[in-house]
């Protein structure tokens, strides 16, 4: 059950057994459908392009928890 004020990023990251495609948006849990082939191909393409242009000493990653 979502708390009335929503989840914090720390609480979200500590939640056990969430489905793989769960996102935290404005304090609420959003269950995203698995990607289709086109979506996965675009992610691969964009990640490859980013890796070619990333500044020295930095890395380009994909599909990971990001705290903004």
N, C-alpha and C positions, 0 to 999 in steps of 0.2 A: 504494500500500500504506500502510495506517495505521500510524504509529509505535506501538510497544508502550505508550507513555505517552499516546498520543492526540495530536491536533493542538491547538495553541494557537489563539486567535482570530486572532493575527497571521499564523500559518502558513496558516490557513484562508482568510483574505482575500487572501493572496498566491498561492493555488493557481490556475493558469490553466485555462481551458476547462471549468469545472464546469457541469453542467446548471443551468438557471435556478432550479429549485426545490430546491436543496441547502441543508441546514441543518447546523450543527455543534451536536451535543448530547453533553455529557459527553466531549468529545474525539473523538467519532466522526462520520463523515459520514453523514447521513440523506438519502436521496433521496425527496422527497415527490412524490406524484402531482399533476398539474395540477388546478386547482380546477374544480368544477362550477359551473353557472349560479347555483344557490342560494347557494353559498359566496361567489361574486363579488358577488352582490347584497347580501349581509349585510355584506361588507367595505365596499362603497360606502356603505351606510346608516350604519354605525358611524363611518366617516371623516367623513361629512357632519355627523353629530351632534357629534363631537369638535370639528370646525372651528367650530361655532356656540358652543361653550363654552370654547374654549381661552383662557387668560389673555392679555392684551395683551402683545405683544412675543415671543410664543411661536407655534410652528406645530405642527400635527398632520400627521404623515406616515404613509405606509403602504408596506408591502412593501419594506422596506429592511433592511440589515444592522444589527443592534442588539447592542451589547456590554453585557452585564449583569454 
